[in-house]
């Protein structure tokens, strides 16, 4: 009975063990992908900043800092060479790299053409952001703090960086236009202002939600000060461009260039801090998953060992309680008469004596009508004497 109970308990334990293994291994694989995505984003955001720096120089008719752009491209290429297969980003990265290499190095094609070429490249770079974000499963993060950090650093912050850079460069483009031409560019200008304001506001919300929900002791201290720095720069850019909706208004190119540089520096600093915190949080989650797996497997093995011990003890108890078996026929002291006794060990079977039958006692019956204890007849004694 105890054996049947042990077997019955082993079935659900095996099922629970499989569920535990699938859960921890699945969560572990997701965490691995997320860390790979975090590493990829650590190279993508500097590339975006370098691309916007090159855009600013090209739009302004200045020498393009190709060295910075080339280093950023090589950094992403190195990361993609290691992680591109896991994140399915190779094709998209190849398209982005080809687009960057085809960019004009100066203003000779015309400022409008140069600005359009760079903004199209930035849009293609955002497609690579989306690809890595989806492949690394950061949008499926189950934890509140890491989910909002991922959203902020992989979507809202890159959008704010691009909007600030394009807004500043668009003021340079508008400066050389007539009133009619500036009026045609006003919708683009307003779109960049709205994008900058919206992305910055969403970024603030993401970081606030993450800090409020995290158990990390370093998250708030490492992010909030950097976030305030970025907000101050954005608060300087938005008023400086608010009057540009009027076709006759202009902006100070020097002030815009200064604000733009500060915004990109603040955003780059904030992005790297966010990515470091993300990596730490995901690494801690991996450690927790490994510990849970070890505890679960150890518990199951301990229960299995206890059940196996119970089965063994039950078998020993039943063996002791079982009645002894009778000796085999023809052997031992109780063998039947006339059968051959089994010779002892080391004795030749041919010399073994036959088993002797027990003596037979013939009963004496008294005469009819008499008894076994009656006295003998005197006449019989007389005849016997003669």
N, C-alpha and C positions, 0 to 999 in steps of 0.2 A: 504493500500500500504506500509505504514511504517512497519507494522507487517511482511509482506512478506519479506521486505528487511532485517529486523533483523534476521529472520529465515535463510535467504540465507547467511548472514554473520556468523551465528553460526556454520554452517557446516564446512567451512574451518578452523575456529578457533578451533573447536574440533579436527580436523585432525592435525593441527599444535601442539596442546597441547599433543596429543598422540606421535607425532614425538619427541617433546622436552623431554617428559618423558622417552621414549625408549633410546634416545641418552644419556641423563645424567645418567640414571640408568645403562646402559651398560658400559659407561666410568667409572662410580663409581665402578661397580663390578670388572672391569679389574684392577683398581687402588688398590682395596682391595686385590686381588690375588697377585699383584706385591709387596705389602708391606709384605704379608705373605712369599713370596719367598725371599725377602730381609732378613727377620728374619731367615729363614732357612739357607741361605748362611752365615749368621753371625756365625752360629754354625758349618757349614761344613768346612770352611777354617781353623779354629783352629784344627779341626780333621785331616785335611790333613797335617798340620805342625807337629802335634803330631805323626802321622803315619810315616812321613819321619824321625823324630828324632829317633823313635824306629827302623826304618830300618838302620839308620847310626850306631846305637849301635850294632845291631845284626850282620851287615856285618863286623864291626871292632872287633867282639868278646868281646864286653863290655856288662855290665848289661843293659838290656833294661828298660828304664824309664816307667814302666807299669802304675804308678800312673797318670802321665800326660795323657797317652793314655786312661785310664779308665775314667778319668774326661771328656775328650773330647767326648768319646762315650756316656756317660750318658747325656751330654748336648744336643747332637743331638737326643738321644732317647726322651728326654723331649719335644723338639720342634716337633718331628715327632708325638708324642702322641697327641699334640694339633692341628697340621696343616696337618698331614699325609693324612687325608681323603680329605681335600680341594685340596691338591696338588698331590694326587694319588701316594704318595711316599712310602707307608708302605711296599709293597712287596720288592721294590728295597732296601730300608733301611735294611730290615731283611736279605737280602742276603749279604750286606756289613758288617753288624754286625757279622754275622756268620763267614765270611771270616776273619775278624779281630781277633775274638776269637780263630781261628784255627792257627794263625801265630806262627811260632817257636820263642821261647824266647831267643835263643842263636844261635851260629854258628855251633853247633854240626851236623846238617844235611849236612853241607857243604856250603861254601860261595856262590857257584853258586845257590844252591837250595834256600837258604835264600833270596838272592837278587831277584830271580825269583818270590818267594812267595809274597814278598812285592810289587814288581812292578805290579803283577796281581791284588793285592788288591787295589792299587792306580787306576788301570784302571777301576775296578768295582766302585770305589768311583766316578770317572769321569762320569760313567753312571748314578749315582745318581744325580750328578750336572746337567746333560742333562735333566733328568726327571723333576727336580724341575724347571729348566729354561723353559722348554716347558709348564709345567702345570701352572706356574705363569704368562705366556704370556709376559714375559719380552722381548722376541724376537719380539713382535708386538708393542712395545712401540712407540706411535706416535710422541713423543717429541725427538728432536735431542740430547739434553744434557743427558737425562736419558737413551736413547737408547745406546749411546756409553759408558756411565758409566756401564750399565748392561753388555754389551759385554766385557768390560775390566775386571770387577771384578768377573764375573761368568765363564769366559772362558780363557781369555789371562793370567790373573794373576795366577790362579791355574795351568795352563800349565807351566808358568815360574817357579813357586815354585817346581813343580815336576821335571822339567828338571834340575834345579840347584841341587836338592838333589840327583837325580839319577846319574848325571854327576860326582859329588863328590864321591859318593859311588862306581861308576864304576872304578874310578882310584884306589880305595882301592882294588877292586877285581883284577884288572890287575897287581897290584904290586906283587902279589904272583904267577904270572903265568910265564911260559917260553915265549920266543920270539914267538914261533909258536902259543901258546895259546893267547898271546896278540894280534897277528895279527887277530885271529878269532873274537876278541872283538872290533876291530877298527870300524867296521860299526855301532855297537851299540853306541860307543862313539861319532862318528860323528853325528849320528841321534840326540843324546841328545844335542850336541852343537848347531846344526841347530835349534832344537826346542826351546832352551833357547834364542837364538838370535832372532828368528822370533817372539816368544811370547812377548818378551820384546819390540821389535819394534812396534808390533801391539798395545801393551798396551800404549806406548807413544802416538801413533796416536789417540787412543780412548780418552785418557784424554785431549789431545790437542783439538780435535774436540768438546768435551764436554764443555771445558772451553770457547772456542771461541763462542759457540752458546748459552750459558746459560745466564739467567738474575740474577742468584744467586750472591750475593755479597761475599760469603764465599767459593765458590767452588774452585777457583784458589788458594787462599791462603792456603787452607787446604790440597790440593793435590800435587801441583807442587814441594814443598820442599821435601815431602816424596818420590815422584817419582824420583827426582834427587838422593836421597840416594840409592834407589834400583839400578838405572842405574850405579852408581859408583861401586857398588859391582859386578854387572854383568860384567862390563868392566874389573874387576880384575880377574874374573873366566875364561873368554874366552881366554885371552892370556896364562894363566897358563896351559890350556889344549890343546892349538893348536899344540904343539909338540908331543902330544900323538898319533897322527896318524902314527907316526914312531914307529914300534914295539919295537925298542930298547930304546925309550925315557921313562922317568918316571916323575911323578909329586910329589911334596912335600906333603905328606898326612896331615901334620900339617897345612900347608897353605890352602889346599883345605878344611879342616874341619873348619878353621876360616872363610873362604869366604862363605862357605855354611851356617854357623850359622848366619852370618851377613845378607846374602840374605834372609833367612827365617824370621828373625826379621823385616827387612825392608819391606818385602812383607806382613807380618801379620799386621804391623802398617798401611801400605797403604790400605790394604783391608778393615779394619775397618773404616778408614776415608771415603773411597769411599761409603761404605754401609750406613754410617750415612748421608752423603750428598744425597744419593739416597732416603732414607726414608724421608728426609725433603722436597725434590722436589716433591715426590709423595703425601705427606701430603698437600702441598700447592695446588697441582692440585685438590685434593679432596675438599678442601675448595672453590676453584674457581667453581667447578662443583655444589656444594651445593648452592652457591650464584647465579649462573646462573639459577638453577632450581627455586629458590625462586622468582627471578625477572620475569622469564617467566610465572610462575603460577600466580603471582600477577598481571601481565599485562593482562593475559587472563581473570582473574576474574573481573578486573576493566572494561574491554571492555564488558563482559557479563552483568555486572551491568548497564552500560550505555545503552546497547541495551534493557535490560528489562525495564529500566525507560522510554525509548522512546516508547515502546509498551504500557505501562500504560498510559502515557500522550496522546497517540493517541486514546486509548479507551475512555478516559475522554472527549477529544475534540469531538469525534463523538457522544457521548451521549448528550452533550450540544447542538450540531447542529441539532439533530433529531427533527422533528415536533411533537407537543403534540398529544396524542391519543384522539379521540372523546370519550364522556362519553358513558357508556353502555346503552342499550335500556331500557326504563322504569324508568330511574333515572334522576334527575336533572330537571332544569327549562324547558328544551326543549323536554320532553317526549311527546309521542303521546297522543291525547285526548282519554279518556276512558280506559286508562291503570292504573293499580295500582301504585301509587307512593311508592317508597321504604321508609319505616318508618325510622325516625331518630334513632340514637343510643339511646338505653334505653327506647324506646317506644314500647308498645305491638303492634304487627302487626295487631291484631284483631280490635284495636281501631283506626287504621289509617284511616282518611277519604278518600273517593273516590275522585279522581281528577275530578273537575268540567269542563264540556266542555265550550268553549267560546261562548258568545251570538251570535245568528244567525240573521243577518239583511236581511229582505225580501225587495228586491228592488221594487219600484213602477214604473210601466211603463206608459207612456203617451198614450192617445188614438191615434189611427192610424191617421196619417196626422197631428197630433198636436205636440206640444213640451212641455217640462216640465215647461217652463216659460210663457205659454199663459194665458190670463185673463179668469175667469169663464164666462159661457154663462149667460145673464140676465134672460132668461126664466127659467133656472134652479133655480135661486134665487127666482123667483115668486112662483113657485111650492112649493118650500121649505117653504115660508112664509105662504101659505095657510095651 
